[in-house]
């Protein structure tokens, strides 16, 4: 399971690293986030996000620094230092809600679900440079791993469990 997570993290990193130089620039981060969110992400926002985990200060994210972006959402801050726990939980929940919304179908807070089709749609957007596209059955299998109630879709609560690594 750890090896699988490393492969997935490498794939996500490679998707963001558009020029393949082993580093993610603010422009690459902005472009990938804009494509994923479906709305414009400003240069300032992308630079600020990058700066929170840019340990060596070179203005670029290597794979280790990039992985801290996900850890920041899971652990309440890019540097791993806990501030006010209630604020950290709220920030983490808001970030995860935004990530969930990228993949979910329409339906408001209560009705939104990640379906195999919505997952496939977003992965195809994110992985458009890959020659091998994600198929619906593969998306069903991915959802099945975290579908705790067996309804074939992921609710926000199931998404939280998946993102927090509690399965």
PyMOL commands that set and color helices and strands:
alter all, ss='L'
color gray80, all
select helices_A, chain A and resi 2-16+26-37+43-53+63-75+85-103+108-111+116-126+136-144+156-164
alter helices_A, ss='H'
color red, helices_A
deselect
rebuild
show_as cartoon
